[in-house]
């Protein structure tokens, strides 16, 4: 039987209330660096293992697949034994796998360890984010998620710069050493700062009830549609992170420094969008920023596509279009995430796990398909994949969002 969950009690942001999110951010930063720092260094990895650079995007897709495969367990387990225990175990496991990858001898074992490292993504999304949503009032939770997003965005901002330097000057092995150290610091911060789980928030249901809980979640049409919209919003930027080392360095002849600098406006716009979201979230009905952000992303995707027909200016239209798309994602993703998670009344660990499964497997499939298309059709494939993802949001997700906003208005929810 599910005990009554204590309502969120934190509505104001102070240094004391932010200690736990800040500790979670440190671990999250390490996990994101596990992709954003390593991805540009993959050209060095493939060179060391004597394989084609076409293997480079697989590092990211296997990382995401690892997160998706364990998602079904992490959230429900944290519902039963506590979020803190799972977070601490996950941070320690992630650090260990980062050290083990130093001893790999071929691309297959490397990708195997990348799969295991990806489980850290699910620990954050299915356990850490659920804890944030439970402990903070609705709009405060969105602000906390946006602030966390701003801080972790330094990973994709700094990661490419450091990763590109590793290509030219040092071994990629040092990247994993640094990531492991950050993860261990995050583990220590969570151990000290994360509140102990309240027994009232833990379910007494047996583990055998997991499947019925998931069935309830996945039978919820609103949940499925709103969660499916999340990859549509963030996958274009993930495609950029996965493919830009090949696009910019190999295809367009960028140096390591030029590649790193090209990331600054794109990922800086993501930070700017999140900052603006925190400033305006209390002024507009929840969901309004999504109705602005996704059309903004569409404009960016169209600019990239147009640039293909103006080869002289393609680099500029590519970076400009990605910058606009990043800004659009920044002002809508945290709100979209909140609305998706609150679409179901099932315990939030299970809901967050279901979200992780949909998102991680979507990431894996789209990234691998895009990689194969990119090998065959080059920059045209990247442009059309980005455009198609954004256009998909204007179907069922947009209709569902408007329906949710109308229902919230009828209930007097701003």
C-alpha positions in Angstrom: 0.0 0.0 0.0 1.3 3.5 -0.9 1.6 5.8 2.1 0.5 9.4 1.8 3.3 11.4 0.3 4.4 14.6 2.2 3.6 17.6 0.0 6.4 19.7 -1.4 7.4 22.2 1.3 10.1 24.4 -0.2 8.8 27.5 -2.0 11.7 29.9 -1.5 15.3 29.6 -2.9 18.0 30.2 -0.3 21.5 28.9 0.1 20.4 26.3 2.6 17.6 25.0 0.3 19.9 24.9 -2.7 22.6 22.8 -1.0 21.1 19.5 -2.1 20.5 20.6 -5.7 24.1 22.0 -5.8 25.5 18.6 -4.7 23.3 16.9 -7.3 24.6 19.3 -9.9 28.2 18.4 -9.1 27.5 14.7 -9.9 25.3 15.6 -12.9 28.2 17.8 -14.2 30.5 14.8 -14.0 28.0 12.6 -15.9 27.5 15.3 -18.6 31.2 15.7 -19.0 31.3 12.0 -19.5 29.6 12.8 -22.8 30.5 16.5 -23.6 34.2 16.2 -22.9 34.7 12.7 -24.3 32.7 13.2 -27.5 35.2 15.6 -29.1 38.0 13.5 -27.9 36.5 10.4 -29.7 38.6 11.3 -32.8 41.6 10.4 -30.6 40.0 7.3 -29.2 39.1 5.9 -32.7 42.7 6.7 -33.9 44.2 4.9 -30.9 42.0 1.8 -31.5 42.7 1.9 -35.2 39.0 2.2 -36.3 37.1 4.6 -38.5 36.0 8.0 -37.1 32.4 6.9 -38.0 32.5 5.0 -34.6 32.7 8.4 -32.8 28.9 9.0 -32.5 28.4 5.5 -31.1 30.2 6.6 -27.9 27.3 8.9 -27.2 24.5 6.5 -28.3 25.8 3.6 -26.2 26.1 6.0 -23.2 22.5 6.9 -23.7 21.5 3.2 -24.2 23.0 2.3 -20.9 20.8 4.9 -19.2 17.7 3.6 -20.9 18.3 -0.1 -20.1 18.5 0.4 -16.3 15.8 3.0 -16.1 13.0 0.5 -15.4 14.6 -0.4 -12.1 16.2 2.7 -10.6 13.1 4.8 -10.0 10.9 2.0 -8.5 13.8 0.8 -6.3 14.3 4.4 -5.0 10.5 4.5 -4.2 11.0 1.5 -1.9 14.4 1.9 -0.3 15.0 5.6 -0.7 16.4 8.1 -3.2 19.5 8.9 -1.3 20.8 5.3 -1.1 20.4 4.9 -4.9 22.0 8.2 -5.7 25.0 7.5 -3.6 25.4 4.0 -5.0 25.0 5.4 -8.6 27.6 8.1 -8.1 30.1 5.6 -6.8 29.5 3.1 -9.6 29.9 5.8 -12.2 33.2 6.8 -10.8 34.5 3.2 -10.8 33.5 2.6 -14.5 35.3 5.8 -15.5 38.5 4.4 -14.0 38.0 0.9 -15.5 37.7 2.4 -19.0 41.4 3.4 -18.8 42.3 -0.3 -19.3 40.2 -1.0 -22.4 42.2 -2.3 -25.4 39.6 -2.1 -28.3 36.6 -0.1 -29.4 34.2 -2.9 -28.4 35.3 -3.0 -24.7 35.4 0.8 -24.7 31.7 1.0 -25.8 30.8 -1.7 -23.2 32.2 0.6 -20.5 30.4 3.5 -22.1 27.2 1.5 -21.8 27.8 1.0 -18.0 28.8 4.6 -17.5 25.5 5.7 -19.1 23.6 4.3 -16.1 24.7 7.4 -14.3 22.2 9.3 -16.5 19.3 7.3 -15.2 20.4 7.7 -11.6 20.1 11.5 -12.1 17.0 11.6 -14.2 14.9 8.8 -12.5 16.1 9.4 -8.9 17.7 12.8 -8.5 15.1 14.8 -10.5 12.3 13.0 -8.8 13.7 14.0 -5.5 13.8 17.7 -6.6 10.3 17.6 -7.9 9.0 16.1 -4.6 10.8 18.5 -2.3 10.0 21.8 -4.1 6.8 23.6 -4.9 5.8 23.5 -8.6 7.3 26.8 -10.0 10.2 26.6 -7.5 11.0 23.2 -8.8 11.1 24.6 -12.4 13.4 27.3 -11.2 15.7 24.8 -9.5 15.7 22.6 -12.6 16.6 25.6 -14.7 19.3 26.7 -12.3 20.7 23.2 -12.3 20.5 23.2 -16.1 22.5 26.4 -16.3 25.3 25.0 -14.1 25.5 21.7 -15.9 25.5 23.5 -19.2 29.1 24.5 -18.5 29.8 20.8 -19.3 28.8 21.1 -23.0 30.3 24.6 -23.0 33.7 23.7 -21.5 33.7 20.0 -22.5 34.3 20.6 -26.2 37.1 23.1 -25.5 38.9 20.7 -23.1 38.1 17.7 -25.3 39.5 19.4 -28.4 42.7 20.2 -26.5 43.0 16.6 -25.5 42.9 15.6 -29.2 46.0 17.8 -29.8 48.0 17.7 -26.7 47.2 14.9 -24.2 45.7 11.4 -24.0 41.9 11.0 -23.7 42.5 8.9 -20.7 43.0 12.0 -18.5 39.5 13.1 -19.3 38.1 10.0 -17.6 40.4 10.5 -14.6 39.1 14.0 -14.1 35.5 12.9 -14.5 35.9 10.2 -11.9 37.3 12.7 -9.4 34.3 15.0 -10.0 31.9 12.1 -9.5 33.5 11.2 -6.2 33.2 14.8 -5.0 29.6 14.8 -6.0 29.1 11.6 -4.0 30.6 13.3 -1.0 28.4 16.3 -1.4 25.2 14.2 -1.7 26.2 12.2 1.3 26.4 15.4 3.4 23.7 17.6 1.9 20.9 15.4 0.6 18.0 15.2 3.1 17.3 11.7 4.4 14.3 10.0 2.9 11.0 10.4 4.8 9.3 7.1 5.5 6.0 8.7 4.5 7.3 9.1 1.0 8.4 5.4 0.6 5.9 2.9 -0.9 5.4 -0.4 0.8 4.4 -2.1 -2.4 6.4 -5.3 -3.3 8.8 -5.2 -6.2 6.4 -7.4 -8.1 4.0 -4.5 -8.5 6.5 -2.6 -10.7 4.9 -3.9 -13.9 1.4 -2.9 -12.9 2.6 0.6 -12.0 4.4 0.9 -15.3 1.3 -0.3 -17.1 -0.7 2.4 -15.4 1.9 5.1 -16.4 2.2 4.0 -20.0 -1.6 3.7 -20.4 -1.8 7.5 -19.6 -2.1 9.2 -23.0 -1.2 12.6 -21.7 2.0 11.2 -20.1 3.2 9.4 -23.2 2.6 12.3 -25.5 4.2 14.9 -23.2 7.2 12.7 -22.5 7.6 11.9 -26.2 7.8 15.7 -26.8 11.0 16.0 -24.6 13.3 14.3 -27.1 11.9 16.4 -29.9 13.0 19.5 -28.0 16.5 18.4 -27.0 17.6 15.9 -29.6 18.7 18.5 -32.2 21.2 19.9 -29.7 22.3 16.4 -28.8 22.8 15.6 -32.5 25.0 18.7 -32.7 27.1 17.5 -29.8 27.4 14.0 -31.3 28.1 15.0 -34.9 29.8 18.4 -34.7 33.3 17.0 -34.1 33.0 15.2 -37.5 31.2 18.0 -39.2 33.4 20.8 -38.1 36.8 19.2 -37.7 36.9 16.5 -40.4 34.4 17.9 -43.0 34.9 21.6 -42.6 38.6 21.7 -41.6 38.2 23.4 -38.2 41.2 23.3 -35.8 40.6 22.0 -32.3 40.4 25.6 -31.0 38.0 26.7 -33.7 35.8 23.7 -33.0 35.7 24.6 -29.3 35.0 28.3 -30.0 32.1 27.3 -32.3 30.4 25.7 -29.3 30.3 28.9 -27.3 27.4 30.7 -29.1 25.4 27.5 -29.4 25.6 26.4 -25.8 25.8 29.9 -24.5 22.3 30.5 -26.0 21.1 27.4 -24.1 22.3 29.0 -20.9 20.7 32.3 -21.8 17.4 30.7 -22.5 17.4 28.9 -19.1 18.3 32.2 -17.3 15.4 34.0 -19.0 13.1 31.1 -18.1 13.9 31.6 -14.4 13.2 35.3 -14.7 9.8 35.0 -16.5 8.3 31.8 -15.2 6.2 33.5 -12.6 4.8 36.0 -15.1 3.1 33.7 -17.6 0.8 30.6 -17.5 2.8 27.4 -17.2 3.4 26.2 -20.7 3.5 29.6 -22.4 7.3 29.5 -22.8 7.0 26.1 -24.6 4.6 27.7 -27.2 7.3 30.3 -27.9 10.4 28.0 -27.6 9.5 25.3 -30.1 8.6 27.7 -32.9 11.9 29.5 -32.2 13.6 26.1 -32.7 11.8 25.7 -36.0 13.2 29.0 -37.2 16.7 27.9 -36.3 16.2 24.5 -38.1 15.0 26.3 -41.3 18.0 28.7 -41.2 20.4 25.6 -41.2 18.5 24.1 -44.1 18.6 27.3 -46.1 22.3 27.5 -45.5 22.9 24.3 -47.5 21.9 26.2 -50.6 24.4 29.0 -49.8 27.7 27.0 -49.4 29.8 30.1 -49.0 27.9 31.1 -45.8 26.9 27.6 -44.6 29.2 27.7 -41.5 27.6 30.9 -40.4 24.1 29.7 -41.0 24.9 26.5 -39.3 26.1 28.2 -36.1 23.4 30.8 -36.2 20.7 28.2 -36.7 22.0 26.0 -33.9 22.3 29.1 -31.6 18.6 30.0 -32.2 17.5 26.4 -31.6 19.5 26.2 -28.4 17.8 29.3 -27.1 14.4 27.9 -27.9 15.2 24.7 -26.0 16.5 26.7 -23.0 13.3 28.6 -22.4 11.0 25.5 -22.6 12.6 22.3 -21.6 12.3 22.6 -17.8 8.6 23.4 -18.1 8.0 20.6 -20.5 9.7 18.2 -18.1 7.6 19.3 -15.2 4.3 18.9 -17.1 5.3 15.5 -18.3 6.3 14.2 -14.9 3.1 15.5 -13.3 0.9 13.9 -15.9 0.7 10.7 -13.8 -0.3 10.2 -10.2 1.9 7.1 -9.8 4.9 7.4 -7.4 7.4 9.8 -8.9 10.3 7.4 -9.0 8.3 5.1 -11.3 7.1 8.0 -13.4 10.7 9.4 -13.7 11.9 5.9 -14.7 9.2 5.6 -17.4 10.3 9.1 -18.7 13.9 8.0 -18.7 13.1 4.9 -20.7 11.2 6.8 -23.4 13.8 9.5 -23.6 17.0 7.3 -23.5 15.7 4.8 -26.1 14.6 7.7 -28.3 18.0 9.3 -28.0 19.7 6.0 -28.9 17.6 5.2 -31.9 17.6 8.8 -33.3 21.4 9.2 -32.8 22.2 5.9 -34.4 19.9 6.4 -37.4 21.2 10.0 -37.8 24.8 8.7 -37.7 24.1 6.2 -40.5 22.2 8.9 -42.5 25.1 11.3 -41.9 27.6 8.8 -43.3 25.5 8.6 -46.5 24.2 12.1 -46.9 26.5 14.3 -44.8 25.3 17.7 -43.8 22.0 17.4 -45.5 21.1 14.5 -43.2 21.9 16.6 -40.1 19.8 19.5 -41.3 16.8 17.4 -42.2 16.9 15.3 -39.0 17.0 18.4 -36.9 14.1 19.9 -38.9 12.0 16.7 -38.7 12.4 16.4 -34.9 11.1 20.0 -34.4 8.2 19.5 -36.8 7.1 16.4 -35.0 6.3 18.6 -31.9 3.7 20.5 -33.9 1.5 17.4 -34.1 0.1 15.6 -31.0 2.5 17.2 -28.4 1.3 20.8 -29.3 -2.3 19.7 -29.2 -1.9 18.0 -25.9 0.0 21.0 -24.4 -2.8 23.3 -25.3 -5.3 20.9 -23.7 -3.3 20.7 -20.5 -3.1 24.5 -20.3 -6.9 24.8 -20.8 -7.5 22.3 -18.0 -5.1 24.1 -15.7 -6.9 27.4 -16.3 -10.3 25.8 -15.6 -8.9 24.5 -12.3 -7.5 28.0 -11.4 -3.9 26.9 -11.8 -1.7 29.7 -13.2 
